[in-house]
Amino acid sequence: MTTSSPATMHHVGITVLDLEKMSRWYADAFDMSEEFAFELGEVGLRGAVLRAPSGFGVELIARTGGSAGPGFTGPLDAALLTGHTHVAIQVTDLVMVHERLLSSGASECMAPQPSPQPGWRMSFVADPEGNLLELVEPVGAVI
């Protein structure tokens, strides 16, 4: 007999070039605070785990010698490659959050619009280093 335990998303890891800049950006963009920072000096790796009041976490990782990734222009471009392509973040005011991220250095990849998932709206932005973020909001629901 097998028993299963429910899985809960703890955090997502995003590799960045400028750890300090991107830590500030994610903290400001999603009301996150630093849970802890770490350094593995022997391999030139540093990181910081940020957590939002909702429990959503982002681990930002920077390694000496790192270089920019594929630089997706949007979700359709990203869907041409296998592997991790974006992080989806549920928000309570899609248009407001989308616009706030654009004004803080994000790039627009897809304007707010209905999602293929019934009852949801979505948009896509790229963070200042080009990592793709999907913003999702249930239509007419209170979160």
Secondary structure, 3 states (H helix, E strand, C coil): CCCCCCCCCCCEEEECCCHHHHHHHHHHHHCCEEEEEEEEHHHCEEEEEEECCCCCEEEEEEECCCCCCCCCCCHHHHCCCCCCCCEEEECCCHHHHHHHHHHCCCEEEEEEEECCCCCEEEEEEECCCCCEEEEEEECCCCC
